[in-house]
Amino acid sequence: MGGFRAKGKKKQKANLFVRIFRIRAWKLILIAIILAFVSATLLRFDHIKMTELRDAVLASDKAADDEQLVEDMQNLREFVATHIVFNVLDKNGAQEIVFGTGPFYLEESYTRKAEAEIKKAQEAADKQGAATNPNGNIYSKVSDICDALGRRYGWRYPDQRYIDCWTSELAKFPSSGSIDIFETAEIPSTDLYRYDYSSPIWYPCASGFVILACVILLVWALIRIVIWFIAKIALFVISKIDH
């Protein structure tokens, strides 16, 4: 009895496989279209989640919360690495599809670091020039003026208007010489604060499995169509030979 039941189960599985294989091509294409809409929805959800995580990174950067920033950066990096995330970027007027976050900048972190280095160089220049310059501590005076204007109009280094303010104000002191604060300050490269996390083209996540199923069904339907055409051509040739 046990062997009979095993054979019966095998026969049922074989019949099921045959029925699945005989599914018409148009039905396979219809199912693939439905799965395509499902995959598009899942990809959209992944994109929205990535945007939320990236916004959290920028919020932590703006809040100067370094500990939270590190955590948010890690969450964003891990999510993008384990999901299919694509972006449409505008590059020189042309639309380009990229897989990942696209470039983003920790602008506030960079500005804080740059301002700290400028302040350090300014303090060194103050100590060196305050005693010898007849106008006194000119760097402190210029800093008070330009920083006040910067707060009013939103200027911060590396804004060219902020640098122009320093240059203009220092020029009012003939004995000040040339400004070298921005040159001597160890200001970091902006590239160090530029990030662009890449996403895999395919990954075994929810959207990835749906996309894979969709591709398999389309390939399956294509094979069925090709087999159908070959069979039709073969029958046509046979009928001509018989006549």
DOVOTI-358317 format. One record per residue: residue number from 1; residue in three letters; x, y, z of N, C-alpha, C in turn. Coordinates in steps of 0.2 Angstrom, whole numbers. Example, Ala and Ser with C-alpha at 12.3 -4.5 7.8 and 13.67 -1.06 7.14 Angstrom:
(marba 1 'ALA' (66 -28 39) (62 -22 39) (66 -16 39)),
(marba 2 'SER' (64 -11 35) (68 -5 36) (64 0 39)),
//
This chain:
(marba 1 'MET' (4 -6 0) (0 0 0) (4 6 0)),
(marba 2 'GLY' (10 6 4) (14 12 4) (17 13 -3)),
(marba 3 'GLY' (19 8 -6) (22 10 -13) (17 12 -18)),
(marba 4 'PHE' (11 10 -17) (5 12 -21) (4 20 -20)),
(marba 5 'ARG' (4 22 -14) (3 29 -12) (8 33 -14)),
(marba 6 'ALA' (14 31 -14) (20 35 -16) (20 36 -24)),
(marba 7 'LYS' (18 30 -27) (17 31 -35) (12 36 -36)),
(marba 8 'GLY' (6 36 -32) (1 40 -34) (2 47 -33)),
(marba 9 'LYS' (6 49 -27) (9 56 -26) (13 58 -32)),
(marba 10 'LYS' (18 54 -34) (22 55 -40) (18 57 -46)),
(marba 11 'LYS' (13 53 -47) (9 54 -53) (5 61 -53)),
(marba 12 'GLN' (3 62 -47) (-1 69 -46) (4 75 -47)),
(marba 13 'LYS' (10 74 -44) (15 79 -45) (17 80 -53)),
(marba 14 'ALA' (17 74 -56) (19 74 -63) (13 78 -67)),
(marba 15 'ASN' (7 76 -65) (1 79 -69) (1 86 -67)),
(marba 16 'LEU' (2 88 -61) (2 96 -60) (7 99 -64)),
(marba 17 'PHE' (13 96 -64) (19 99 -68) (17 100 -76)),
(marba 18 'VAL' (13 95 -78) (11 95 -85) (6 101 -86)),
(marba 19 'ARG' (1 101 -81) (-4 106 -82) (-1 113 -82)),
(marba 20 'ILE' (4 114 -77) (7 121 -77) (11 122 -83)),
(marba 21 'PHE' (14 117 -86) (18 118 -92) (14 120 -98)),
(marba 22 'ARG' (8 118 -98) (3 119 -103) (-1 125 -103)),
(marba 23 'ILE' (1 129 -98) (-3 136 -97) (-2 140 -104)),
(marba 24 'ARG' (-7 142 -106) (-6 146 -113) (-2 152 -112)),
(marba 25 'ALA' (2 154 -117) (6 160 -117) (3 166 -115)),
(marba 26 'TRP' (-3 167 -117) (-6 174 -116) (-8 174 -108)),
(marba 27 'LYS' (-9 168 -105) (-10 168 -98) (-4 170 -94)),
(marba 28 'LEU' (2 167 -97) (8 169 -94) (10 176 -94)),
(marba 29 'ILE' (8 179 -100) (10 186 -101) (5 190 -96)),
(marba 30 'LEU' (-1 188 -96) (-6 192 -91) (-3 192 -84)),
(marba 31 'ILE' (-1 186 -82) (1 185 -75) (8 190 -74)),
(marba 32 'ALA' (12 190 -79) (18 193 -79) (17 201 -79)),
(marba 33 'ILE' (12 203 -82) (10 210 -82) (7 212 -75)),
(marba 34 'ILE' (3 208 -72) (1 209 -65) (7 209 -60)),
(marba 35 'LEU' (12 205 -61) (18 205 -57) (22 211 -58)),
(marba 36 'ALA' (22 213 -64) (26 219 -65) (23 225 -61)),
(marba 37 'PHE' (16 226 -61) (13 231 -57) (15 230 -50)),
(marba 38 'VAL' (15 224 -47) (17 223 -40) (24 225 -39)),
(marba 39 'SER' (28 223 -43) (36 224 -42) (37 232 -43)),
(marba 40 'ALA' (33 235 -47) (34 243 -47) (32 246 -41)),
(marba 41 'THR' (26 243 -38) (24 246 -31) (29 244 -26)),
(marba 42 'LEU' (32 238 -26) (37 237 -21) (43 241 -22)),
(marba 43 'LEU' (45 242 -28) (51 246 -29) (50 254 -27)),
(marba 44 'ARG' (43 256 -28) (41 263 -26) (42 263 -18)),
(marba 45 'PHE' (40 258 -14) (40 258 -7) (47 258 -5)),
(marba 46 'ASP' (52 254 -8) (59 254 -6) (62 261 -8)),
(marba 47 'HIS' (60 264 -13) (62 271 -14) (60 276 -9)),
(marba 48 'ILE' (54 276 -7) (51 280 -2) (55 279 5)),
(marba 49 'LYS' (56 273 6) (60 271 13) (67 274 12)),
(marba 50 'MET' (70 273 7) (77 276 6) (77 283 7)),
(marba 51 'THR' (72 287 4) (72 294 4) (71 296 12)),
(marba 52 'GLU' (67 292 15) (66 294 23) (72 293 26)),
(marba 53 'LEU' (76 288 25) (82 286 29) (87 292 27)),
(marba 54 'ARG' (87 294 20) (92 299 18) (90 306 21)),
(marba 55 'ASP' (84 307 22) (82 313 25) (83 313 33)),
(marba 56 'ALA' (83 307 36) (85 307 43) (93 308 43)),
(marba 57 'VAL' (97 306 39) (104 308 39) (105 315 38)),
(marba 58 'LEU' (102 319 34) (102 326 33) (100 330 39)),
(marba 59 'ALA' (95 327 42) (92 330 48) (97 330 54)),
(marba 60 'SER' (100 324 55) (105 323 60) (111 327 58)),
(marba 61 'ASP' (113 328 52) (119 332 50) (117 340 52)),
(marba 62 'LYS' (111 342 51) (109 349 52) (109 350 60)),
(marba 63 'ALA' (107 345 63) (106 345 71) (113 345 74)),
(marba 64 'ALA' (118 343 70) (125 342 73) (125 337 78)),
(marba 65 'ASP' (121 332 77) (121 326 82) (125 320 79)),
(marba 66 'ASP' (132 320 80) (136 316 77) (135 309 78)),
(marba 67 'GLU' (133 307 84) (131 300 86) (125 297 82)),
(marba 68 'GLN' (120 302 82) (114 300 78) (116 299 71)),
(marba 69 'LEU' (120 304 68) (122 304 61) (125 298 59)),
(marba 70 'VAL' (130 295 63) (133 289 62) (128 283 61)),
(marba 71 'GLU' (123 283 66) (118 278 66) (114 278 60)),
(marba 72 'ASP' (112 284 58) (107 285 52) (111 283 46)),
(marba 73 'MET' (117 285 45) (121 283 40) (122 276 39)),
(marba 74 'GLN' (123 272 44) (123 265 44) (117 262 42)),
(marba 75 'ASN' (111 265 45) (104 262 43) (103 263 35)),
(marba 76 'LEU' (105 269 33) (104 270 26) (108 266 21)),
(marba 77 'ARG' (115 265 23) (119 261 19) (117 253 19)),
(marba 78 'GLU' (115 251 25) (112 244 25) (106 243 21)),
(marba 79 'PHE' (102 247 22) (95 247 18) (97 247 10)),
(marba 80 'VAL' (101 251 8) (102 252 1) (106 246 -2)),
(marba 81 'ALA' (110 243 3) (114 237 1) (110 231 0)),
(marba 82 'THR' (104 231 3) (100 224 4) (93 225 0)),
(marba 83 'HIS' (92 231 -4) (86 232 -8) (88 235 -15)),
(marba 84 'ILE' (83 234 -19) (84 237 -26) (81 244 -26)),
(marba 85 'VAL' (85 249 -26) (83 256 -25) (86 259 -31)),
(marba 86 'PHE' (82 262 -35) (84 266 -41) (81 273 -41)),
(marba 87 'ASN' (85 278 -44) (84 285 -44) (84 287 -51)),
(marba 88 'VAL' (80 293 -52) (81 296 -59) (84 303 -57)),
(marba 89 'LEU' (90 304 -60) (94 310 -58) (94 314 -64)),
(marba 90 'ASP' (95 321 -63) (95 326 -69) (102 328 -69)),
(marba 91 'LYS' (106 326 -75) (113 327 -76) (114 331 -82)),
(marba 92 'ASN' (115 338 -81) (116 342 -87) (110 342 -91)),
(marba 93 'GLY' (104 342 -88) (98 342 -92) (95 335 -95)),
(marba 94 'ALA' (99 330 -94) (97 323 -96) (95 319 -90)),
(marba 95 'GLN' (90 315 -91) (88 311 -86) (92 304 -86)),
(marba 96 'GLU' (95 302 -80) (99 296 -80) (96 292 -74)),
(marba 97 'ILE' (95 285 -75) (93 281 -70) (99 278 -67)),
(marba 98 'VAL' (100 278 -60) (105 275 -56) (102 271 -51)),
(marba 99 'PHE' (106 266 -49) (104 261 -43) (107 264 -37)),
(marba 100 'GLY' (104 266 -32) (107 269 -26) (104 275 -24)),
(marba 101 'THR' (107 279 -19) (104 285 -16) (105 291 -21)),
(marba 102 'GLY' (110 290 -25) (112 296 -29) (116 300 -24)),
(marba 103 'PRO' (120 305 -27) (125 309 -23) (121 313 -18)),
(marba 104 'PHE' (123 313 -12) (121 318 -7) (127 321 -2)),
(marba 105 'TYR' (126 326 1) (132 330 4) (130 331 11)),
(marba 106 'LEU' (135 330 16) (134 332 23) (136 339 23)),
(marba 107 'GLU' (132 344 21) (134 351 20) (136 354 27)),
(marba 108 'GLU' (131 353 32) (132 356 38) (138 353 42)),
(marba 109 'SER' (140 347 41) (146 344 44) (152 348 41)),
(marba 110 'TYR' (152 348 34) (158 351 31) (159 359 33)),
(marba 111 'THR' (153 362 33) (153 369 35) (156 370 42)),
(marba 112 'ARG' (154 366 47) (156 366 54) (164 365 54)),
(marba 113 'LYS' (166 360 50) (173 358 50) (177 364 47)),
(marba 114 'ALA' (175 367 42) (178 372 38) (178 378 43)),
(marba 115 'GLU' (173 380 46) (173 386 50) (177 385 56)),
(marba 116 'ALA' (178 379 59) (182 378 64) (190 379 62)),
(marba 117 'GLU' (191 376 56) (198 377 54) (200 384 52)),
(marba 118 'ILE' (195 388 50) (196 395 48) (197 399 55)),
(marba 119 'LYS' (193 397 60) (193 401 66) (200 399 69)),
(marba 120 'LYS' (203 393 68) (209 391 71) (215 395 68)),
(marba 121 'ALA' (214 396 61) (219 400 57) (219 407 59)),
(marba 122 'GLN' (212 410 60) (211 417 62) (214 418 68)),
(marba 123 'GLU' (214 414 73) (217 415 80) (224 415 79)),
(marba 124 'ALA' (227 411 75) (234 411 74) (236 418 71)),
(marba 125 'ALA' (232 420 66) (234 426 63) (233 432 68)),
(marba 126 'ASP' (228 432 72) (227 437 77) (233 438 82)),
(marba 127 'LYS' (236 432 84) (241 432 89) (248 435 85)),
(marba 128 'GLN' (248 434 79) (254 436 75) (254 443 73)),
(marba 129 'GLY' (248 445 71) (247 452 68) (245 457 73)),
(marba 130 'ALA' (241 456 78) (238 461 83) (244 465 86)),
(marba 131 'ALA' (249 463 87) (255 467 91) (258 471 86)),
(marba 132 'THR' (259 469 79) (263 473 74) (259 477 70)),
(marba 133 'ASN' (252 476 69) (248 480 65) (245 486 69)),
(marba 134 'PRO' (246 492 66) (244 498 69) (237 499 70)),
(marba 135 'ASN' (233 495 66) (226 495 66) (223 490 72)),
(marba 136 'GLY' (227 487 75) (225 482 80) (224 475 77)),
(marba 137 'ASN' (219 472 81) (217 465 79) (212 466 73)),
(marba 138 'ILE' (215 467 67) (210 468 61) (206 462 59)),
(marba 139 'TYR' (209 456 60) (205 450 59) (199 449 63)),
(marba 140 'SER' (200 451 69) (194 451 74) (189 456 72)),
(marba 141 'LYS' (191 461 70) (186 467 67) (183 464 61)),
(marba 142 'VAL' (186 462 56) (183 459 50) (178 453 51)),
(marba 143 'SER' (180 449 56) (176 443 58) (170 446 61)),
(marba 144 'ASP' (170 451 65) (164 453 68) (159 456 63)),
(marba 145 'ILE' (162 460 58) (158 463 52) (155 457 48)),
(marba 146 'CYS' (159 453 45) (157 448 40) (152 442 43)),
(marba 147 'ASP' (154 441 50) (150 436 53) (143 438 54)),
(marba 148 'ALA' (142 445 56) (136 448 57) (132 448 50)),
(marba 149 'LEU' (135 450 45) (132 450 38) (130 443 36)),
(marba 150 'GLY' (134 438 38) (133 431 36) (127 429 39)),
(marba 151 'ARG' (126 430 46) (120 428 49) (114 431 46)),
(marba 152 'ARG' (114 438 44) (109 441 42) (107 438 35)),
(marba 153 'TYR' (111 437 30) (110 435 23) (111 428 22)),
(marba 154 'GLY' (113 424 27) (114 417 26) (121 415 23)),
(marba 155 'TRP' (126 419 24) (132 417 21) (136 413 26)),
(marba 156 'ARG' (139 408 23) (144 404 27) (149 401 22)),
(marba 157 'TYR' (155 400 25) (160 397 21) (158 390 18)),
(marba 158 'PRO' (159 389 12) (163 392 7) (159 397 2)),
(marba 159 'ASP' (154 400 4) (150 405 0) (155 410 -2)),
(marba 160 'GLN' (155 412 -8) (160 416 -11) (158 423 -8)),
(marba 161 'ARG' (152 425 -7) (150 431 -4) (153 432 3)),
(marba 162 'TYR' (154 427 7) (157 427 13) (165 429 12)),
(marba 163 'ILE' (168 426 8) (175 427 6) (176 434 4)),
(marba 164 'ASP' (171 436 -1) (172 443 -4) (171 448 2)),
(marba 165 'CYS' (167 447 7) (167 451 12) (173 452 16)),
(marba 166 'TRP' (176 447 18) (183 447 21) (188 451 17)),
(marba 167 'THR' (188 449 10) (193 452 6) (192 460 6)),
(marba 168 'SER' (185 462 5) (183 469 5) (185 473 11)),
(marba 169 'GLU' (184 470 17) (185 473 23) (192 473 25)),
(marba 170 'LEU' (196 468 23) (203 469 25) (207 474 20)),
(marba 171 'ALA' (204 475 14) (207 480 10) (206 487 13)),
(marba 172 'LYS' (202 488 17) (201 495 21) (207 496 25)),
(marba 173 'PHE' (211 491 27) (217 492 31) (223 491 27)),
(marba 174 'PRO' (226 497 25) (232 497 20) (238 492 22)),
(marba 175 'SER' (239 492 29) (244 488 31) (243 481 33)),
(marba 176 'SER' (237 479 31) (235 472 32) (238 467 28)),
(marba 177 'GLY' (240 469 22) (243 464 17) (238 460 14)),
(marba 178 'SER' (240 455 11) (236 450 8) (233 445 13)),
(marba 179 'ILE' (227 443 12) (223 438 16) (226 431 15)),
(marba 180 'ASP' (227 427 20) (229 420 18) (226 416 23)),
(marba 181 'ILE' (221 418 27) (217 414 32) (214 408 28)),
(marba 182 'PHE' (211 409 23) (207 404 19) (212 399 16)),
(marba 183 'GLU' (218 401 14) (223 397 11) (227 393 16)),
(marba 184 'THR' (228 396 22) (232 392 27) (228 388 32)),
(marba 185 'ALA' (222 389 32) (217 385 36) (217 378 32)),
(marba 186 'GLU' (217 373 37) (217 366 34) (210 364 33)),
(marba 187 'ILE' (207 367 28) (200 365 26) (199 359 22)),
(marba 188 'PRO' (195 354 24) (194 348 21) (191 348 14)),
(marba 189 'SER' (193 343 10) (190 343 3) (182 341 4)),
(marba 190 'THR' (178 344 0) (171 343 0) (170 336 -2)),
(marba 191 'ASP' (175 333 -6) (174 325 -8) (173 321 -2)),
(marba 192 'LEU' (176 323 4) (176 319 10) (169 319 13)),
(marba 193 'TYR' (164 324 11) (158 324 14) (152 323 8)),
(marba 194 'ARG' (155 320 3) (150 318 -2) (149 310 -2)),
(marba 195 'TYR' (143 308 -2) (141 301 -2) (137 299 -7)),
(marba 196 'ASP' (137 293 -9) (133 290 -15) (133 282 -14)),
(marba 197 'TYR' (128 280 -10) (128 273 -9) (124 269 -15)),
(marba 198 'SER' (128 264 -17) (125 260 -23) (121 254 -21)),
(marba 199 'SER' (116 253 -25) (111 248 -24) (112 242 -29)),
(marba 200 'PRO' (111 236 -27) (112 230 -32) (107 231 -37)),
(marba 201 'ILE' (108 228 -43) (103 228 -48) (98 223 -47)),
(marba 202 'TRP' (100 218 -43) (95 213 -41) (97 210 -34)),
(marba 203 'TYR' (92 209 -30) (94 206 -23) (88 202 -21)),
(marba 204 'PRO' (89 197 -17) (84 192 -15) (79 195 -9)),
(marba 205 'CYS' (76 201 -11) (71 204 -7) (64 203 -10)),
(marba 206 'ALA' (59 206 -7) (52 205 -9) (52 207 -17)),
(marba 207 'SER' (54 214 -18) (54 216 -25) (58 212 -30)),
(marba 208 'GLY' (64 209 -27) (68 205 -31) (65 199 -33)),
(marba 209 'PHE' (62 196 -29) (58 189 -30) (53 190 -35)),
(marba 210 'VAL' (49 196 -35) (43 197 -39) (46 198 -46)),
(marba 211 'ILE' (51 202 -46) (54 204 -53) (57 197 -56)),
(marba 212 'LEU' (60 193 -52) (63 187 -55) (57 182 -58)),
(marba 213 'ALA' (51 182 -54) (46 178 -56) (43 181 -63)),
(marba 214 'CYS' (43 188 -63) (40 191 -69) (44 189 -75)),
(marba 215 'VAL' (51 190 -74) (56 188 -80) (55 181 -82)),
(marba 216 'ILE' (54 176 -77) (54 169 -79) (47 168 -83)),
(marba 217 'LEU' (42 171 -81) (36 170 -84) (36 173 -91)),
(marba 218 'LEU' (39 179 -92) (40 181 -99) (44 177 -103)),
(marba 219 'VAL' (50 174 -101) (54 170 -104) (50 164 -106)),
(marba 220 'TRP' (47 161 -101) (43 155 -102) (37 156 -108)),
(marba 221 'ALA' (34 162 -108) (29 163 -113) (33 164 -120)),
(marba 222 'LEU' (38 167 -120) (42 168 -126) (44 161 -129)),
(marba 223 'ILE' (46 156 -125) (48 150 -127) (42 146 -130)),
(marba 224 'ARG' (36 147 -126) (30 144 -129) (28 147 -135)),
(marba 225 'ILE' (28 153 -136) (27 156 -143) (31 154 -148)),
(marba 226 'VAL' (38 153 -147) (43 151 -152) (41 144 -154)),
(marba 227 'ILE' (40 139 -149) (38 132 -150) (31 132 -154)),
(marba 228 'TRP' (27 136 -153) (20 136 -157) (22 138 -164)),
(marba 229 'PHE' (26 143 -165) (28 145 -172) (31 139 -176)),
(marba 230 'ILE' (36 136 -172) (40 131 -175) (35 125 -177)),
(marba 231 'ALA' (30 124 -172) (25 118 -174) (21 120 -180)),
(marba 232 'LYS' (19 126 -180) (15 128 -186) (18 128 -192)),
(marba 233 'ILE' (25 130 -192) (29 130 -198) (30 122 -200)),
(marba 234 'ALA' (31 118 -195) (32 111 -197) (26 108 -200)),
(marba 235 'LEU' (20 109 -197) (14 107 -200) (13 109 -207)),
(marba 236 'PHE' (14 115 -208) (14 118 -215) (18 115 -220)),
(marba 237 'VAL' (24 114 -218) (29 110 -222) (27 103 -224)),
(marba 238 'ILE' (25 100 -218) (22 93 -219) (16 92 -224)),
(marba 239 'SER' (12 97 -223) (6 97 -227) (7 98 -235)),
(marba 240 'LYS' (13 102 -236) (15 104 -243) (18 97 -246)),
(marba 241 'ILE' (22 94 -241) (25 88 -244) (20 83 -246)),
(marba 242 'ASP' (15 82 -241) (10 77 -243) (6 78 -249)),
(marba 243 'HIS' (5 84 -251) (2 86 -257) (6 86 -263)),
//
